[in-house]
Amino acid sequence: MIPLKQLASITGFGRVLLLLTALLLPAPAPAQDGYQPPQRWLLIFDTSTPMQRWLPGTTTELQNLFFSNLSGELRAGDSVGVWTFDEKLHAGRYPLFTWQPQNAADEASRLINFLDFEHYSGHTRFAALQPLLGRVIAHSPRLTIVLFCDGKDKLKLTPYDDGINRVFDVTQADRKKVKDPYVVVIRTQQGKFVGATVNLPPGSVDLPAFPPLPQPAQISPPSPAQDLSGPVAPPAPPAPPLVIVGTRVLTNADEIKKISGP
């Protein structure tokens, strides 16, 4: 993992896998033993004109992801949706499907065939993903968004946009040279963003970990001997934001600005 302040010194694609991970969360509650909430996956493909030239790299990466079950995190029974976009969003062109690992090769073949026959035109416009993406996030207990794109627009969708856009800026020449897309992974839980990574194929894709889910509140009636008439103690102050950039963990906003640059 590489601090953002070192990105400008990257030369020679293939020597590094650039990973940006950011978590903006208070300290999570303990996980519920054995509980696995339903998972939703949304694969979003940029079909702007430049992406047609990068289609071989996109399809190769897609095959790698499917055959690895998305780094082992795509489970049997998970739902997988597919969108495409350029200057407009094209949702509903590819049917929602339920993941079964034994069908990985067939699912990859069908999706690659779909992408081969898509119409590639216009420019990348991330704004086209809203407001529909916001509604999907709000109604998904756990959602993983895997975005294949050319990075030629400014992302304005997540709390991590500044860092992601900085990666786009300083690695654009490498992407153009190798004709491989960016693979941006964004995770949300209970309607909130919980992490993001920017990945530069070829190579493995890193998925940010989901935080533990809060346990259901245990509410017990007060005993008759309790005195509830006294003053109520003020709530504890919230924990400072936790931001992980490369290998440094920061909680101070000024330090975060220093490592991320102006």
N, C-alpha and C positions, 0 to 999 in steps of 0.2 A: 504494500500500500504506500502511496506517495503523497506527502503533504502538498497542498495546492501551490505553495510558494515555490516548489521545485518543478512544477509542470513545464515551465518555459524552457527548462534545460533538457527535456526529453528529446533524444535523437535516435533514429534507427528503430522502426517498428519491429516488433517481435522480441525485443529485449525486456519488455515490461508488460504487465497487465495493470492497467490503471484502475484503481478502485476508490470510489468516493462513497463513504457511508456516513449518514447523518441521522441521529436519533434525537428527537425533541420530546422527551418524556420525563415525567416525575418518576420516582422510584416505584416499580411495579409491585403489585400484590403477588403473593405466592400463587403458583399455578395449581389448578385442580388436578389431583392425581388421576392419570389415565384418561382425562377428558381431551378429546380431539374435536374441535369445532369444524363445521363444514368449511371447505375451502373453495373459493372461486378463483379462476384464472382468466385473465383477459389479455389476449395477444393482439397487439395493435401494430399494423404495418403501414409505414409511410409509402404512398404510391405516387409521390411527386415525380416529375420527369427524371431528375438525376438518379433516383432509386432504381430505375429500370436497368441502368448500367451496373448497378451493384446487386442485381438479383441473384447471380450465382453465389456470391458471398452470403447473401441472406438465406438462401435455401440450404446451403451447406451448414450454416449455424443452426437453422431450424431442425435439420436432421440430427445434429449432435445433441440438441436439447431434448428432443423427443426420445432418442435412444437411451439417454441418461435419466429419463423421467425428471427432467428439470433439476439436475443435481440431486436426484433421489427424493425430492420434496413433492413431486406430483404423484398423488396417491390414487389408487383405484377408487372410483366413485366421485372424484372431483369433477366439477363442471368447468368446461373450457369454452370461452367465447372468442370470436375473431372479428375485429374491425379493420377497415382500411380508411385512410384519409389522405387528402392532399390539401387543397384549399377548402374542402368540405369534408364532413364526416360521412362515411358510407358504412352504416351499421345494418346488420340483418342480411347481408349478401351471403354469408357463410353460416350454416346452421350450428347452433350450440350443440356440443357433444359431451358425453360422459367419458372420462378417461379410464381406459383399461390397458395396463402395461403390455399385455400380449398383442394389442392392436397398434403398437407404436409405429411399425413400418407402414401399415395401411393408412393411418391417420396422417403421417408425414407426407406420404405420396399424394393423398387427396388435397392436402393444404398447399403443397408445392404446385400441383397442377392448377389449383385455383389462382395462385399468385402469378403463374405463367400467363394466364389469360386475362388478368386484370388490366384495366386501362390506366396507364401511367401518364399523368399530365399535371401541369401547373407547378406550384411551389409548395414547400412544407409550411403549414400553418397550424401550430399546436393549439391555437385558440379554437379551432374547429371541433376539438374534442369536448368542449364544454357547450351546454350545461349537462349533456347526457352522462358524461363521465362522473360528474359530481353526484348525480342521482344514484349511479351504480355504487359508488363508494359509500354513500349514506346508508344503503340497504344491504351491505355485505358485511357479515361478521368478520370475515378475513378475506382479503382480496390481494392477489398478486398481479400487477400490471407489467407485462413484458413488451416494451416499446422498441421496435426496429425502425431506425430513422437515420437521416443524413446529417442531423445537427445543424441545419442551415436556417434555423429560426430560433428565437429566444423563447425558452420555456417559461411559462408563467402559470404553473399549475400547482406547485408544491412548495413546502417550506424550504426545500433544498435547491431552488431554481438558480440562485447565484453561483453556487459551486458547480452545478451541472453545466450551466452555460459557459463557465470558465473553462471546463474540460473541453467542451465543443470548440471554443475559440483556439486553444493552444494545440489541439490535435487534429484540426481540420485537414492540414496538408498530408498527414499520414493516412487518414481515411481516404482521401482522394487518390493517393498513390496505390493503396492496396485494394481499393474498391470493396471494402467490407463495411457494413453498417455499424453504427453505435447500437448497443443493446442496453437500454435503460430499464432497470428493474425498480419498481416502486411498490411498496407494500403499505396497506392500510388495515386497520383493525377497529371494528366498532365505529366506523365513520371517520377515523382520524389517521393521518399519515404517521407511520412508525419507522420508515427507513427507505433508503434508496441507494442504488449502486449504478455506476456508469462502467460498462464493460466494452473492451475493444477486441473483437474477434480478429483472428482465430484464437481460440483458447477457452478455458472454462469460464462460466458465468457465475458470479458470486451473488447469492441471494441474501439480503439482510435478514437477520433472525426476527421472528415475531416475539414481542414481549410476552410474558406470562399473562394469562387472562385473570382478571380479578375474580375472587370467589364470591358467590352470592352472599349478600348481607345476612348475618344471623341476628335477628331481632328478638329479644326476650322481653316480656313485660316486666316493669319494675316491681320489686318486692314491696309489700305494704310499709316496711320500715324505712324505705328510701325517702329522703327529703328532696323534692324537686323544685322547691320554691326559691332556692338560692340563685346567685348570679351564674350565668353560663360562661364557662371559660372560652376565651377567643380561640378560633381555629389556628392550628399550627401553620406557619408560613409555608408556601409551596416550595418544593425543592427547585434549585436553579436548573435551567435547561442543560441537558447533557448533549454536547455536540462532539462527535468523533470525526476528526479529519485526519486521514492517514493513521498513524499510530499514536497520536497525541490526544489525550482526553482533556477537554477544557470546559470550565464552567463560567468563566469570566468573559463578558461580551467584548471587552477591549482586546483580550488575548485572541479571541476568535477572529477579530478584524485583522490583527497583525498577521496571523498565519494564512488567512484567505486573501490578503492583499486589499487594495483600495477598491 
